[in-house]
Every structure is written in C-alpha cells, then in structure tokens.
Amino acid sequence: MDVLDTVILGIIEGLTEFLPISSTGHLIVASEFLGLEQSNVNKAFEVIIQFAAILAVILNYPSKFTFSHISLWTKVFISFLPIATIGFIFADQVKAMFSIEIVAWMFIIGGIVFLIVEKFYDENETHTHDVEDVTYKQAMWIGIAQIFALIPGTSRAGSSIIGAMLVKLNRKTSAEFSFLLAFPVMCATTGYDLLKHHEELFAAGNILNLVVGFVVSFIVAYLAIKLFIKFLENFTFVAFGIYRIVFGLILLAIFV
C-alpha cells in the first residue's frame, strides 16, 4: 500500500461512513481494484481510517460530548450493546465473510429494504424529532437492527437508520442518532485492532500511510456529514436504495 492508495481509501471512507451504503463494502471493493490484499494489517488500517471519520462527529456535534448529555449517551450505549456482544462472540465468523460476492448481495438486499421501508414510511407520523427524545426502548431496537451491519456490505449506518425509522424517528434524527452510535462502535473496533495488530501497523513503512489516511478520512467525513443532513432536509433515502441495488448488480456482473 502506497500513499496514493491511502488517499483513495481515505476519501472513500470519509464519503461513505455515514451514508447508508456501507463504507466497509466500498473499501473491500476499492482494495480489490487497487490490488491490495485483504491482510490483517490492511483490514486494521481500514478500521483506523474509519475511526478518523468518527472523530468528525465530535467536530460536528461538540455540544453532545459533554456531561450534560449523560442520558443521551446511556441510550447510545444501550444501542451499542447488541452489536458489541454478537460481534465479540462471532468475530472470526464475521471476518470470514469479507468477500466481494457477499458484499454485492448485501448491497442489493439492503437497497431493496430501503425502498420497501420508504414506500410505507410517513414522516408526518413520526414522533421523535430530536436525538435527546429517543426512548430507551427505541434505542434497544435500533441496536438490534444494527447487528445486521456485521455482515459486510450491509452498512452500519444503513441498518441503524432503518431501525430508527421503524421505531418512528424522523429521517434527520435517525441519521444523527446513527452518527452518535458510530462513536462507541468504532472506538471498540479500532481499539481491538490496535491491540491485535499494533506492531505491524506502526512499523516504519506504515506510519506515513496511517497519518495520511487518517487526515484525509477525517476531513472528507466532516464535510460529508454536513452535506448528508442538508440532503435529508429535502429528500428521502430512495436514491440510496437505488444506488445500492445498481452497485450490487455491477459488482456481481464484474466479479462473480
């Protein structure tokens, strides 16, 4: 992996981490095109630039990261527990599913789910318009929905947003709760990979790649969050559903 590879991966990660189109799936596909082996080190690198994107959440929502929002973060933690538990127990099985074919099919399935949910979703019937008003019961259901994100190509953002919409959060609040929920998820994932692969990651040849990928991912993610929220003020998730289906079909046609 050279510096250009890290810039490309950083841009892709920053753009896709908070959109319901699977950053992991895009990174797997990009790595395939770039001829990068899905080694433990490269997988860990991808997780670390994902963490850089998560830090963009802090910059966009600094007021939420204070002790005055303990209740909100308790709900976020409740949402985090299901994926943390299942992910820890089945970590090896999850990593074994990292393949283009699985990613392609999950893109298609996820796209169909988005189109179905949007077909029956009515923003006027929602009753939660602020992340502070999310209930503990809603938080738990969102967390259960997020478990599906363990399958590569499903999208952590996508599964948590769908879960949030199904329990009557409006689109904007669904996205914002997903942003906050990404923080504990990626902290845990990054910490685990750092502990497991720190020697390889911080070898002399990897430091520059880590720094470049981290910075690029952070900047692009910060801008992507702002644009995504603006988008949701006027549009639905239908475009993302269509994109997922088309992208998945293209992957099947090329690689499978």
PAVEXMAR-322403 format. One record per residue: x, y, z of N, C-alpha, C in turn. Coordinates in steps of 0.05 Angstrom, whole numbers, padded with zeros to 5 digits, always signed. Atoms other than C-alpha are relative to their C-alpha. Layout:
XYZXYZXYZ
...
//
This chain:
+00017-00024+00000+00000+00000+00000+00018+00025+00000
-00016-00024+00000+00029+00067-00020-00017+00024+00008
+00014-00024-00010+00009+00139-00003-00025+00006-00017
+00023-00005+00018-00037+00146-00064-00023-00019+00008
+00020+00019-00008-00074+00083-00042-00014+00010+00025
+00012-00009-00026-00084+00112+00028-00018+00025-00004
+00016-00023+00006-00111+00177-00001-00027-00009-00012
+00024+00010+00012-00161+00140-00044-00018-00014+00020
+00015+00014-00021-00183+00096+00014-00011+00020+00020
+00009-00020-00019-00188+00156+00060-00023+00016-00011
+00022-00014+00012-00233+00193+00011-00025-00017+00000
+00023+00019+00001-00278+00132+00002-00012-00004+00027
+00009+00003-00027-00282+00121+00076-00015+00024+00010
+00013-00025-00010-00298+00194+00092-00027+00004-00013
+00025-00004+00014-00353+00196+00039-00021-00020+00008
+00019+00022-00003-00386+00130+00056-00007-00008+00029
+00004+00010-00028-00380+00120+00132-00028+00007+00011
+00025-00008-00012-00443+00159+00149-00024-00001-00020
+00022+00005+00019-00483+00145+00086-00008-00029+00002
+00010+00028-00003-00526+00082+00085+00008-00018-00023
-00009+00015+00023-00484+00050+00031+00025-00018+00006
-00021+00018-00009-00432+00011+00071+00029+00009-00007
-00028-00008+00004-00362+00041+00079+00017-00025-00002
-00016+00025+00001-00334-00029+00092-00002-00013-00027
+00004+00012+00026-00364-00055+00028+00015+00015-00022
-00015-00017+00019-00335+00003-00012+00030-00003+00003
-00029+00004-00005-00267-00006+00020+00010-00027-00011
-00008+00026+00010-00266-00080+00003+00001+00000-00031
+00000-00002+00029-00284-00065-00069+00023+00017-00010
-00022-00017+00008-00234-00008-00074+00027-00014+00003
-00025+00015-00005-00179-00053-00045+00004-00020-00023
-00001+00019+00022-00196-00104-00099+00010+00013-00025
-00008-00014+00024-00189-00053-00154+00029+00010+00001
-00027-00010-00003-00124-00026-00125+00020-00023+00003
-00018+00023-00002-00096-00097-00119+00012-00003+00028
-00009+00001-00028-00090-00092-00043-00011-00026+00013
+00009+00025-00013-00092-00158-00006-00015+00007+00026
+00015-00004-00025-00143-00163+00050+00014-00014+00023
-00016+00010-00022-00088-00177+00100-00011+00012+00027
+00008-00011-00026-00097-00166+00175+00008+00029+00003
-00010-00027-00003-00055-00103+00171-00018+00019-00016
+00017-00018+00017-00096-00073+00113-00028+00002+00011
+00026-00002-00012-00161-00091+00147+00001+00019+00025
-00003-00017-00023-00136-00057+00211+00003+00029-00008
-00003-00027+00010-00115+00004+00171-00027+00012-00008
+00027-00010+00008-00186+00009+00143-00016+00007+00025
+00015-00006-00025-00214+00007+00214+00010+00026+00012
-00011-00025-00011-00167+00063+00236-00009+00024-00015
+00010-00023+00014-00187+00109+00180-00030+00003+00004
+00028-00003-00008-00259+00093+00198-00002+00015+00026
+00000-00015-00025-00243+00118+00268+00005+00030-00005
-00005-00028+00007-00217+00182+00237-00026+00014-00008
+00026-00010+00009-00284+00191+00204-00019+00005+00024
+00017-00002-00024-00318+00180+00271+00006+00025+00016
-00008-00024-00014-00278+00237+00302-00013+00025-00012
+00014-00022+00013-00312+00282+00251-00027+00005+00013
+00025-00003-00014-00376+00270+00291+00003+00020+00023
-00005-00018-00023-00345+00305+00351+00001+00029-00009
-00003-00028+00010-00327+00366+00309-00027+00011-00009
+00026-00009+00010-00398+00369+00280-00020+00003+00023
+00019-00001-00022-00434+00357+00346+00015+00002+00027
-00016-00003-00025-00387+00383+00401-00017+00001+00026
+00017-00004-00024-00444+00401+00449-00011-00027+00011
+00010+00026-00009-00466+00328+00452+00020-00016+00017
-00021+00015-00015-00400+00305+00481+00007+00014+00026
-00003-00013-00026-00410+00336+00549-00015-00016+00021
+00013+00015-00021-00432+00310+00617-00030+00007+00003
+00028-00007-00001-00499+00346+00608-00017-00018-00017
+00015+00018+00018-00518+00292+00558+00003-00029+00008
-00003+00027-00010-00509+00231+00602-00023-00018-00008
+00024+00016+00007-00580+00207+00588+00002-00009-00029
-00003+00007+00028-00568+00210+00513+00020-00022-00004
-00022+00020+00004-00503+00171+00518-00006-00027+00013
+00009+00026-00011-00535+00119+00562-00017-00015-00021
+00016+00012+00022-00585+00107+00505+00018-00010-00023
-00019+00008+00021-00528+00105+00455+00014-00026+00008
-00014+00024-00010-00492+00054+00499-00019-00025-00002
+00019+00022+00001-00555+00011+00502-00002-00009-00029
+00000+00007+00029-00557+00013+00425+00025-00015-00008
-00026+00011+00007-00484-00006+00423+00003-00029+00010
-00004+00026-00013-00490-00068+00468-00006-00024-00019
+00005+00023+00016-00523-00116+00418+00022-00007-00020
-00021+00005+00021-00471-00108+00362+00027-00006+00014
-00024+00006-00014-00415-00108+00413+00001-00029+00010
+00002+00028-00010-00438-00174+00443+00002-00020-00022
+00000+00019+00022-00452-00210+00378+00026+00001-00015
-00025-00003+00015-00391-00181+00344+00024-00013+00014
-00022+00012-00016-00345-00204+00401-00002-00031-00001
+00003+00029-00001-00374-00274+00403+00007-00013-00028
-00004+00012+00027-00372-00285+00327+00020+00016-00017
-00020-00016+00014-00312-00242+00309+00013-00014-00023
-00014+00015+00021-00277-00296+00269-00019-00006-00024
+00019+00006+00021-00340-00315+00231-00006+00025-00017
+00005-00026+00014-00352-00241+00214+00022+00006-00020
-00023-00006+00017-00282-00232+00185+00001-00019-00023
-00001+00020+00022-00290-00296+00144-00020+00007-00022
+00020-00007+00020-00349-00264+00108+00009+00023-00019
-00009-00023+00016-00307-00208+00077+00007-00010-00029
-00004+00007+00028-00316-00223+00003-00017+00017-00018
+00014-00017+00019-00339-00186-00059-00029-00011-00004
+00027+00011+00006-00398-00234-00071-00019+00006+00023
+00018-00006-00022-00426-00226-00001-00007+00030+00001
+00005-00029+00000-00417-00150-00005-00020+00007-00021
+00018-00007+00022-00453-00148-00072-00029-00007+00007
+00027+00009-00007-00513-00188-00048-00012+00017+00023
+00011-00016-00022-00519-00147+00016-00006+00028-00009
+00007-00026+00011-00517-00083-00024-00028-00001-00012
+00026+00003+00013-00576-00108-00065-00022-00003+00020
+00021+00005-00021-00615-00134-00005-00005+00025+00016
+00003-00024-00015-00602-00071+00034-00015+00022-00016
+00014-00020+00017-00625-00028-00025-00030-00006-00001
+00028+00008+00001-00690-00067-00030-00014+00007+00026
+00012-00007-00026-00702-00059+00045-00005+00030+00002
+00005-00029-00001-00693+00016+00039-00024+00009-00017
+00022-00008+00017-00742+00021-00018-00027-00009+00012
+00025+00010-00012-00794-00021+00019-00007+00018+00024
+00005-00017-00024-00786+00020+00084-00009+00027-00009
+00008-00027+00009-00791+00086+00046-00028-00001-00012
+00026+00003+00012-00853+00060+00010-00022+00004+00021
+00021-00001-00021-00891+00055+00076+00006+00020+00022
-00008-00019-00021-00855+00109+00116-00013+00027-00005
+00013-00026+00001-00892+00173+00131+00013+00018+00021
-00014-00018-00019-00850+00229+00161-00020+00014+00018
+00020-00014-00017-00914+00262+00187-00010-00017+00023
+00009+00018-00022-00928+00201+00231+00022-00005+00020
-00022+00004-00019-00861+00204+00266-00004+00017+00025
+00004-00015-00024-00859+00227+00338+00026+00006+00015
-00026-00006-00013-00784+00233+00353+00015+00017-00020
-00013-00019+00018-00752+00294+00321+00026+00011+00011
-00025-00008-00012-00691+00302+00366+00013-00023+00014
-00014+00023-00012-00638+00253+00389-00004-00001+00030
+00004-00001-00029-00650+00276+00461-00026-00014+00008
+00027+00011-00006-00721+00249+00457-00002-00030-00006
+00000+00029+00005-00702+00178+00436-00005-00014+00027
+00005+00015-00025-00730+00129+00488+00019-00023+00002
-00017+00023-00004-00693+00071+00518-00009-00024-00017
+00011+00022+00016-00739+00022+00482+00008+00004-00029
-00008-00005+00028-00725+00056+00415+00030-00005-00004
-00029+00004+00001-00651+00055+00430+00007-00030-00002
-00005+00029+00001-00653-00020+00442-00006-00012-00027
+00008+00010+00026-00690-00034+00377+00020+00009-00022
-00020-00010+00019-00641+00009+00338+00025-00017+00002
-00024+00016-00004-00584-00030+00369-00003-00028-00011
+00005+00026+00011-00616-00096+00350+00002+00000-00031
-00001-00003+00029-00624-00072+00278+00029+00003-00009
-00028-00004+00008-00551-00052+00277+00017-00026-00001
-00014+00025+00001-00530-00124+00287+00005-00010-00028
-00002+00008+00028-00542-00136+00213+00025+00012-00013
-00023-00013+00012-00484-00089+00199+00026-00017+00002
-00023+00017-00002-00436-00145+00219+00004-00015-00026
-00003+00013+00026-00449-00175+00150+00011+00021-00019
-00012-00020+00018-00402-00138+00101-00018+00007-00022
+00017-00010+00022-00439-00094+00052-00028+00009+00010
+00026-00008-00011-00500-00084+00098-00001+00029+00006
-00003-00028-00009-00477-00016+00125-00010+00004+00029
+00007-00006-00028-00475+00002+00198-00019+00024+00001
+00018-00023+00001-00506+00070+00183-00027-00008-00011
+00025+00009+00012-00559+00037+00139-00017-00016+00019
+00016+00017-00018-00581-00015+00189-00010+00015+00024
+00009-00016-00023-00584+00034+00247-00021+00020-00008
+00020-00019+00010-00622+00085+00205-00026-00013-00005
+00025+00015+00005-00672+00033+00182-00014-00006+00027
+00011+00006-00027-00681+00011+00255-00013+00025+00012
+00010-00024-00012-00691+00083+00276-00026+00009-00014
+00025-00007+00015-00743+00097+00221-00023-00018+00008
+00022+00019-00007-00782+00034+00240-00011+00006+00028
+00010-00006-00026-00788+00059+00312-00008+00030+00002
+00013-00026+00002-00815+00127+00288+00019+00024+00006
-00017-00024+00001-00754+00173+00287-00002+00012-00028
+00000-00012+00027-00756+00223+00230+00027-00005-00013
-00024+00007+00014-00702+00217+00177+00025+00014+00011
-00023-00015-00010-00656+00272+00203+00009-00011+00027
-00007+00010-00027-00659+00246+00275+00011-00028-00002
-00010+00028+00004-00648+00174+00250+00030+00002-00008
-00028-00003+00009-00584+00197+00215+00018+00010+00023
-00017-00012-00021-00559+00238+00274+00004-00020+00023
-00004+00021-00021-00571+00181+00324+00020-00020-00010
-00019+00018+00012-00533+00136+00276+00029+00011+00001
-00026-00012-00002-00475+00186+00275+00012-00004+00028
-00010+00002-00027-00470+00185+00351+00005-00030+00007
-00004+00029-00006-00478+00109+00354+00025-00011-00012
-00025+00009+00012-00418+00102+00308+00023+00004+00019
-00023-00006-00017-00374+00131+00362+00009-00024+00017
-00009+00023-00016-00374+00073+00412+00007-00025-00017
-00005+00023+00017-00377+00021+00356+00028+00001-00011
-00026-00002+00013-00315+00047+00321+00023+00003+00021
-00020-00001-00022-00278+00062+00387+00007-00029+00008
-00005+00028-00008-00286-00011+00406+00014-00015-00022
-00012+00015+00022-00268-00038+00337+00029+00009-00004
-00027-00011+00004-00207+00008+00330+00018-00009+00022
-00016+00008-00023-00183-00008+00400+00008-00029-00002
-00005+00028+00002-00188-00082+00387+00022-00005-00022
-00020+00004+00021-00149-00078+00321+00027+00012+00006
-00026-00011-00008-00096-00033+00350+00014-00019+00019
-00012+00019-00020-00085-00082+00407+00011-00024-00014
-00007+00025+00013-00082-00141+00359+00022+00004-00021
-00019-00003+00023-00040-00111+00302+00017+00025+00003
-00015-00026-00003-00003-00051+00333+00028-00002-00011
-00028+00003+00009+00066-00079+00315+00001+00004-00030
+00000-00002+00029+00050-00086+00241-00009+00028-00009
+00011-00026+00008+00010-00021+00237+00020+00022+00004
-00019-00022-00006+00064+00022+00268+00029-00007-00008
-00026+00005+00011+00122-00009+00231+00009+00024-00016
-00012-00024+00012+00168+00042+00198-00014+00007-00026
+00011-00005+00026+00135+00035+00130-00030+00007+00001
+00029-00004-00002+00064+00043+00156-00009+00027+00012
+00007-00025-00015+00067+00108+00197-00012+00021-00019
+00008-00020+00018+00061+00155+00138-00028-00006-00012
+00026+00008+00011+00003+00115+00108-00022+00004+00020
+00020-00004-00021-00034+00117+00174-00008+00029+00003
+00005-00029-00004-00026+00192+00182-00015+00012-00023
+00013-00011+00024-00046+00209+00110-00029-00010-00001
+00027+00011+00002-00106+00162+00110-00018+00011+00022
+00015-00010-00022-00128+00187+00178-00010+00028-00005
+00006-00028+00005-00126+00261+00159-00020+00003-00023
+00018-00002+00023-00159+00252+00091-00029-00010+00008
+00026+00011-00008-00215+00209+00121-00015+00020+00018
+00012-00019-00019-00227+00260+00177-00013+00024-00014
+00010-00024+00014-00234+00320+00130-00024-00006-00017
+00022+00007+00018-00278+00285+00079-00025-00007+00016
+00023+00008-00016-00323+00256+00133-00014+00024+00012
+00012-00024-00012-00333+00323+00166-00018+00014-00020
+00016-00013+00021-00358+00353+00101-00024-00017-00008
+00021+00018+00008-00399+00291+00084-00024+00001+00020
+00021-00001-00020-00438+00295+00150-00018+00025-00005
+00015-00024+00004-00458+00367+00137-00018-00002-00025
+00015+00002+00025-00480+00353+00065-00022-00020+00002
+00020+00021-00003-00518+00290+00085-00024+00011+00015
+00022-00011-00015-00560+00327+00137-00016+00020-00017
+00013-00019+00018-00575+00382+00086-00017-00015-00021
+00015+00017+00020-00596+00328+00036-00026-00010+00012
+00023+00012-00012-00644+00296+00085-00022+00021+00007
+00020-00020-00005-00679+00362+00097-00020+00003-00024
+00016-00003+00024-00707+00357+00026-00006-00026-00015
+00003+00025+00015-00701+00285+00002-00002-00024+00018
+00003+00025-00015-00714+00213+00023+00025-00018-00004
-00023+00019+00004-00668+00151+00024-00004-00017-00025
+00006+00016+00024-00697+00125-00041+00025-00001-00019
-00023-00001+00018-00636+00148-00081+00022-00019+00010
-00020+00018-00011-00591+00108-00034-00007-00029-00005
+00009+00028+00005-00634+00046-00042+00006-00008-00029
-00005+00005+00028-00629+00051-00118+00030-00003-00005
-00029+00001+00003-00554+00064-00114+00010-00028+00009
-00009+00026-00011-00544+00002-00071-00006-00023-00019
+00008+00022+00018-00582-00043-00119+00017+00000-00025
-00016-00003+00025-00546-00017-00181+00029-00008+00005
-00028+00006-00006-00478-00020-00148+00004-00030+00005
-00002+00029-00005-00490-00091-00123-00002-00017-00025
+00003+00015+00025-00512-00115-00192+00026+00003-00017
-00025-00005+00014-00449-00083-00223+00022-00018+00011
-00020+00017-00012-00406-00120-00173-00003-00029-00007
+00006+00028+00008-00440-00186-00188+00009-00005-00029
-00007+00003+00029-00430-00175-00263+00030+00000-00004
-00029-00002+00004-00356-00158-00256+00015-00022+00014
-00017+00017-00016-00331-00203-00201-00011-00028+00004
+00011+00026-00006-00378-00262-00194-00007-00016-00025
//
